[in-house]
Amino acid sequence: MELQDAEDSTEVDVRMHTTRVPDGDENVQRGLEDTLANIKRLVEQHSAVG
């Protein structure tokens, strides 16, 4: 994971590797996208409150 500060935000770059499923597995990809979307929503929600 890498974090890069910008003027009004922080960019997060996450890379993952597994040997349990082949590259490009649609179920894994969809699960990761859903998880990251939820993390983004929670961070933005928290930022709006604070």
N, C-alpha and C positions, 0 to 999 in steps of 0.2 A: 504494500500500500504506500502510495506517495501523496503528500499534501502539498499544494502550491497556493500560497496566498496571492490574492488579487486585491484590487483596490477596495471593493465592497463585498468580497466573497472569498471562499476557499474552494479550490478544485481538488477533488479526490480521485485518484487513479488506483483502481484495484485490479490485480491480476491473480487468477487462480489456475491451478493445474491439478488434475486428478488422473489416476490410472484406472479408476473403477468404471468409467464410461468413455466411449470414444469421443473424440473432438467433434463439436458441432451437434451434440445430442440436443434435440429440440426441447425435451422436458427439462433438462438442466438449464438450458438457456432461458426458457420462460420463467423457471423458478428464480434464477438470479435476477432477471429483469424485474419481476414482481417484488422481490426482496429489496432491491435498490430503490425502486419507486416508493416503497413504504418508508424506507430510511429517509429519503429526500422529503417526503411529505411530513414526517415527524419533525425533522430538523427545521423545515420552513414554518411549521405550525408553532414550534417552540420559539423561533426567532420573532414571530409576529406577536407572541404573548409577552416576551421579555423585552 
